[in-house]
Amino acid sequence: MDRCEAAFQYHKAGYNCAQAVALAFEDLLDIPKPVIAAAGGGFGGGMGGSHAELCGAVSGGVLVLGWLAPQSDGADAEGKKRTYAAVKEFRRRFEEVFGLTRCGDLLAAHPKPDEKNPAALRLGVTAHCDNMIVTAVEILEKMLAERAAS
């Protein structure tokens, strides 16, 4: 099972959008599954189900990037710069696909899978949040592959 499908399955199993995205990268994070799930627990539904803030799938991606490009010491200015750059690029790419990043705005727009997010098409995703989740994972995978190639 690939990461996009794994995230889709996590969401179907009851995990929120942020948790589903982050859990799809469990093997790279070296963090126990319950810790990943707990860290993402409040980020679903645009922060606590409010739909008022950042899409949970994006928040899950931010968690993954923070773990993979960490700034774990307050004095590590380069680490902060590296983390912020990765997160900004991830958010930019997500917005490039959907035009939005705020949960409530995405719900209102209800974008459908298309050529911009082929993994969602491949998996036959029809539910709104599943589209956001699978696309966030797809973007993260592409970014990680680019980083590995450079």
C-alpha positions as CSV (number, residue, x, y, z in Angstrom):
1,M,0.0,0.0,0.0
2,D,1.4,3.4,-0.9
3,R,1.3,6.4,1.4
4,C,-1.6,8.1,-0.3
5,E,-3.7,4.9,0.0
6,A,-2.5,4.5,3.6
7,A,-3.6,8.0,4.5
8,F,-7.0,7.4,2.8
9,Q,-7.4,4.2,4.9
10,Y,-6.4,6.0,8.1
11,H,-9.1,8.6,7.5
12,K,-11.7,5.9,6.8
13,A,-10.7,4.3,10.1
14,G,-11.6,7.4,12.0
15,Y,-8.4,9.5,12.2
16,N,-8.8,13.2,11.4
17,C,-7.2,14.8,8.3
18,A,-4.0,15.9,10.1
19,Q,-3.6,12.5,11.8
20,A,-4.2,10.6,8.5
21,V,-1.5,12.6,6.7
22,A,1.1,12.3,9.5
23,L,0.4,8.6,10.1
24,A,1.1,7.9,6.4
25,F,4.7,8.8,7.1
26,E,5.1,6.8,10.3
27,D,7.9,4.8,8.9
28,L,10.0,7.9,8.2
29,L,9.3,9.6,11.5
30,D,10.6,7.0,14.0
31,I,7.8,8.1,16.3
32,P,5.3,5.7,17.8
33,K,1.9,5.7,16.1
34,P,0.0,6.8,19.3
35,V,2.3,9.9,19.6
36,I,1.8,10.9,16.0
37,A,-2.0,10.5,16.4
38,A,-1.9,12.5,19.6
39,A,0.1,15.3,18.1
40,G,-2.3,15.6,15.2
41,G,-5.5,15.2,17.3
42,G,-6.5,18.8,17.7
43,F,-5.6,19.9,14.1
44,G,-8.5,18.1,12.3
45,G,-11.4,20.0,10.9
46,G,-9.5,23.3,10.6
47,M,-8.5,23.3,14.3
48,G,-10.7,21.3,16.6
49,G,-13.5,20.9,14.1
50,S,-14.1,24.7,13.8
51,H,-13.4,24.8,10.1
52,A,-12.1,28.3,10.9
53,E,-8.4,27.7,10.3
54,L,-5.9,25.9,8.2
55,C,-7.0,22.6,6.6
56,G,-6.2,19.6,8.8
57,A,-4.5,17.9,5.9
58,V,-2.1,20.8,5.6
59,S,-1.5,20.8,9.3
60,G,-0.6,17.1,9.1
61,G,1.9,17.9,6.4
62,V,3.4,20.7,8.6
63,L,3.8,18.1,11.4
64,V,5.6,15.7,9.0
65,L,7.9,18.5,7.7
66,G,8.7,19.7,11.2
67,W,9.7,16.2,12.2
68,L,11.8,15.6,9.1
69,A,13.4,19.0,8.9
70,P,13.5,19.9,12.6
71,Q,14.5,22.9,14.5
72,S,14.8,21.3,17.9
73,D,17.0,23.9,19.6
74,G,15.8,27.5,20.0
75,A,19.2,28.8,19.0
76,D,19.2,26.9,15.7
77,A,18.5,29.7,13.3
78,E,19.4,27.5,10.3
79,G,17.1,24.8,11.5
80,K,14.2,27.3,11.8
81,K,15.0,28.7,8.3
82,R,15.1,25.1,6.8
83,T,11.8,24.2,8.5
84,Y,10.0,27.4,7.5
85,A,11.2,27.1,3.9
86,A,9.9,23.5,3.6
87,V,6.5,24.4,5.2
88,K,6.1,27.5,3.0
89,E,6.8,25.4,-0.1
90,F,4.3,22.7,1.0
91,R,1.6,25.3,1.7
92,R,2.3,27.0,-1.7
93,R,2.0,23.7,-3.6
94,F,-1.3,22.8,-1.8
95,E,-2.7,26.2,-2.6
96,E,-1.5,25.8,-6.2
97,V,-3.7,22.7,-6.5
98,F,-6.8,24.0,-4.6
99,G,-6.5,27.7,-4.6
100,L,-7.1,27.8,-0.8
101,T,-5.7,26.4,2.5
102,R,-8.4,27.4,5.0
103,C,-10.7,24.4,5.9
104,G,-14.0,26.3,5.7
105,D,-13.1,27.9,2.4
106,L,-12.1,24.5,1.0
107,L,-15.4,23.0,2.2
108,A,-17.4,25.8,0.5
109,A,-15.4,25.4,-2.8
110,H,-15.5,21.6,-2.6
111,P,-12.8,21.1,-5.3
112,K,-12.9,17.7,-7.1
113,P,-9.9,15.6,-8.0
114,D,-8.4,16.4,-11.4
115,E,-5.1,16.3,-13.2
116,K,-3.5,18.5,-10.5
117,N,-3.9,15.7,-8.0
118,P,-3.6,12.4,-9.8
119,A,-3.4,10.2,-6.7
120,A,-6.9,11.2,-5.7
121,L,-8.1,10.3,-9.2
122,R,-6.1,7.0,-9.1
123,L,-7.7,6.1,-5.8
124,G,-11.2,7.0,-6.9
125,V,-11.5,9.5,-4.0
126,T,-14.9,11.2,-3.9
127,A,-15.2,12.6,-0.3
128,H,-13.9,16.1,0.2
129,C,-11.5,15.5,3.1
130,D,-10.1,12.4,1.4
131,N,-9.2,14.6,-1.6
132,M,-7.4,17.0,0.7
133,I,-5.6,14.2,2.6
134,V,-4.4,12.2,-0.5
135,T,-3.3,15.4,-2.2
136,A,-1.3,16.6,0.9
137,V,0.5,13.2,1.0
138,E,1.1,13.3,-2.7
139,I,2.7,16.8,-2.4
140,L,4.8,15.7,0.6
141,E,6.1,12.6,-1.3
142,K,7.1,14.7,-4.2
143,M,8.9,17.2,-2.0
144,L,10.8,14.4,-0.2
145,A,11.7,12.8,-3.5
146,E,13.1,16.1,-4.8
147,R,15.1,16.6,-1.6
148,A,16.5,13.1,-1.8
149,A,17.5,13.7,-5.5
150,S,19.3,16.9,-4.7
